[in-house]
Amino acid sequence: MNFDCDAYRGMFPITKKCTYVNHAGTGPLSSPARQAIEMCLDIYAARAEFPIERYFEHVRACRASVARFVGANLEEITFTHSTSQGLYIALTNCRLDPGDTVLVMEGVFPAARYAVDHNLPGIQKRYVRFSGQDPVEVVEESCDSTVKAVVVDLVHYLSGERIDIKRLSAFLKERGIISIVDGIQAIGAIDFVTHETDIDFLACGAAKWLFGPSGTGFLYVNKRQFPHTRRLHTGWLGAQWTGFEHCDAPPPLYDDARMFEQGTRNIIGISALAANCDMLMNIGMDVVDTRIQMLTERLRTALRAHNYELLTPGRSLCSGIITARPDENAAVVYERLTRNAIVLSLRSGWLRFSPHFYNTEEEIDRIAALL
């Protein structure tokens, strides 16, 4: 694959200071995102707020960028502050009734676990193991008539294992079971289209593979869910305003995902998120995905050569994460790498590497030399 990495590395100033392979932790701010933020700051400093017509058009343009990026319709995207908020909205609005059961992937990131455990009174929660197994078979074996929703991580935050969500979603749809997906470790790293997978809800924050900033994200709501969702997380900016001169006659709520935007939007974060989505779209997510897979496979080869134990499964349904540990204490290797300006994560005794498209083969080889 011909890819001019140097053409994009300048968009990431962090490359001048270190080898950054921690996108599963926090993504570094890109220059397009910074420019979008500075545009907002200039407006706020000069006049305190966007001109009203420009504000509505800007929100619409940002929503359209995110929708295009994940292959959705504009009205299927609602902006959130985080993945956690997106999961909360999905779980509390998908019409679960007392006595129903939510099937949850064992080992989900705590964002999903807390949302499930503490916000669904009267709903049964059943945690089942998906790791290393066929997700359809897992649900078949664990399902009964009370199961009305399944919650999974599209990519596991530690192992990097990627679930076959297309097969699982088709199976659940046939049975009228709702799919709720945490996508934060996938979106921005893998070539993913919501309409091709046909999931019901996808929650994602901007802080990782989408290059930030923290404090913003989105929730995708499949349009077939619009007639069935409750309105438990709605607010005045979830309505069809065209201006704010006459607030004594409030317009109706949107009948789509936009209804869940309660109040003042994080327009700075939304602008940066949209800029990053546009940047990745311009490159092509197929190119980004292929590039990341090449880098992780190069790193996998080096880890095997050094006899590291690999937690991340083989190349089938790969993600951007590769996790391994040496015979010696992983913390010792972690300290050695960080002293040499390699930024990665130490998680539960494992070394987690997560390169992005702008990382180079030379950077991976430098990591390999320090293992």
C-alpha positions, 0 to 999 in steps of 0.5 A: 500500500502506497501511503505518504505517512509524512504528509499527515505526521505534521498534523500531530505535534506529539510526534516531535516529542515521543513515539505515541502508541496509546490511542486506546488510552487517549488520542492526541489532539490533531491540528485540524481539531485544534483549528476547529477549537480555535475558530470557536474560541475566536467567536466566543472571545469576539462576540460571546456566541455564534450568530444564531443562523451560523450556530444552527448551520454549524451544528448541522454540518458537524452532525452530518460529518459524524453521520457520514463517517459512521455511515448513518443518516444525519437524524440518527446521530445525537451528540453526547459528552461521553461513551458512558452518556451514550450507553445510558441514553440507549439503555434507559430509552430502549423500552425495557420493562421490569422482569426483562433481562439484559445480556452483557458481555463479561469483561466489558469496560466499566462504562457499560457495566456501571450504566447497566448495573445502576440505571435499570431498576427491575431489569435482570442483568446476566453477564456471559463470556464472549471472549474467544467464542462465536457471539451468536452461539453465546447468545443462543446458549444464554438466551431465554424469552426474557432477554430483550437487549444485548450489550457488547464492546465492539472491541475489547479495551484490553485484549483488542478482540473484535466481536463479529458484530454483523453476524450477531446483529443479524441474529438479534434482529431476527429475534427482536432483541436490541443491540447496544454497542460500545464503540470507543475502541473501534471507531476511528481505528477500523473501517466500520459502517453502521448501516452495514452492521444494522446495530440498534445503538452505538455509543462512542466518545471522541477521546481515543481513536478519534483524536479528542477532545475529551468531553464529547462524543455521539450516540447512533440510534438506528432509525427503526428504533425511533418509534419505540424509544422512550423520551427519558433523556430529552430537553429543550435543545432536543426540539426543532428550534429555528431561533430563540426570539419566542421561547413562550411557544416551544416547538415539538421534540424531534422524533429521532436521535436528536431529541436526546440533546438536553441542553447547551452543547459542547460546541467546541468539542463537537467542532473538533470531533467533526474536524477529525471525522472529516480528516479520517474520511479524506484519508479513507477509513479503508486506508487507515484500517489497513495501515493500522493492521500492518503496524500491529502485525509488525509489532506482533511479529516483534513481540513473538520474537521476544517470547512475549505472551500475546493476549490479543487474538490472531489476525481474524477480526483484528483491531488497533490494539495489541496486548502482550507481556514478557516473562519478566515483570511487565512494569519493568519493560513499561518503565524502560519504554517510557524512559525512552519516550515510548507512550503506551499503557500498562493494564492489569499486568499487560503492555497495551500498544495501540498505534494509529495510521500516522505511526511509522514502521521505524517507530515500531522497530524502535519499540521492538529494539527496546522490548 
